[in-house]
Amino acid sequence: MYKLLARPLLFRFTSDYAHELTIKTAKSVSEKKWLLKSTGALYNYSNPALRQKIWGLDFKNPVGLAAGFDKNATIAPLMENFGFGFLEIGSITAQPSTGNPKPRSFRLTKDQSLINRLGLNNDGAQTISRRARKLQLGIPLGINIAKTHNPEVMGEAALIDYKTSFDLVKGFADFITINISCPNTEEGKTFEEPESLNRLLEILELNIDSSLPPVLIKFSVDLEPQNLKELIEICENHAVSGYVATNTSSKRENLTTSTHKITSIGRGGLSGKAIAHKSTAIIKQISELTKGEKTIIGVGGISSGSDAIDKLKAGADLLQIYTALVYEGPSVVKKINKEIVDYMKLNDLDHIYQIK
Ligand SMILES: Cc1cc2nc3c(=O)[nH]c(=O)nc-3n(C[C@H](O)[C@H](O)[C@H](O)COP(=O)(O)O)c2cc1C
């Protein structure tokens, strides 16, 4: 239905406007219980073989909503009814931000990919945490935090900025993702430098405060193996509970879209099919470096059961999607889950844990 009706309509608009319209509509559905019920009936899919208990939390299926889609925690009830196994809200930042000027997101339809330079637009940690803590969901809720999109917030102020958001959400989030890999800030991804990351994790006191929810680090898909190794070593010294792999790419690899179009779009993070294999390679490396002992959320170009299986085999425990929602619509969640179950049946596997 999405591909037949909604997508042709949404794709007539710019990618920026289509997303705004989607969020507006989704927000108004989220506020109406009777409408929510009917979406739930349409998209619901459950199978015991997909259930996992991770960090003491129940995940009814492995497919989660990736950060960036519901930045402000305004559409979580509808997203739950679309059948997601968990949600990640954000990125939220200590200060609200309107982000970069538009246009700031672009479809590469031939490549089932997107380029965005939204620049961490969000209502700010205070407002969003107030909104998010009231949510009554039946699935785990993660909050993704990033540094405020303002180049003047740097050095010690950048650490305090992260800590401000962290403190606001640590009391109610089921897990917290620290986004150190947003490619759309003017000052660059400074916290993907080992010393800065070490300092950030020290400030958050992961080693000291045992009451904290699980904390995950989200990496870029562009990290070189040696750089990733150094960062993982630091994370492992700081009681990090897991990793989100990966964020978008600043590179322009694996594309069939014309160079002219790519050049005219300009900078931004590439997501979707084009980054699928690179992201799987990063998952594999993290899994090897952590000897499979840490939870990995695999994200980057998943739009089918087979994409999901690739990531699970590489070492992911949970998955997330963003770009596939734009191209395939919400039924893609059920489709991915069903196709994982089909794969298990075909290979005589009783449970998702056994996909290796
Ligand atoms: C428009 C857009 C906005 C995004 N915003 C965020 C964000 O605020 N924080 C974050 O950690 N990741 C953000 N992401 C990255 C996604 O969470 C995900 O890591 C990436 O898109 C790869 O997954 P996909 O190929 O399924 O889209 C964004 C992605 C897109 C396309």
The ligand as a Gaussian input file, in Angstrom:
#p B3LYP/6-31G(d) Opt

LIG

0 1
 C       17.863000      11.732000       7.525000
 C       18.712000      10.985000       8.510000
 C       18.930000      11.526000       9.778000
 C       19.724000      10.828000      10.699000
 N       19.912000      11.358000      11.949000
 C       20.663000      10.677000      12.853000
 C       20.846000      11.177000      14.163000
 O       20.300000      12.218000      14.546000
 N       21.633000      10.472000      15.019000
 C       22.236000       9.281000      14.665000
 O       22.916000       8.682000      15.481000
 N       22.058000       8.775000      13.427000
 C       21.292000       9.430000      12.530000
 N       21.112000       8.917000      11.275000
 C       21.800000       7.659000      10.910000
 C       20.893000       6.425000      11.070000
 O       20.525000       6.232000      12.405000
 C       21.617000       5.161000      10.564000
 O       22.737000       4.950000      11.377000
 C       22.065000       5.274000       9.114000
 O       21.119000       5.967000       8.339000
 C       22.279000       3.907000       8.480000
 O       21.091000       3.150000       8.476000
 P       20.117000       3.015000       7.182000
 O       20.998000       2.649000       6.031000
 O       19.120000       1.961000       7.554000
 O       19.505000       4.340000       6.998000
 C       20.309000       9.588000      10.342000
 C       20.075000       9.050000       9.073000
 C       19.285000       9.726000       8.158000
 C       19.036000       9.113000       6.811000

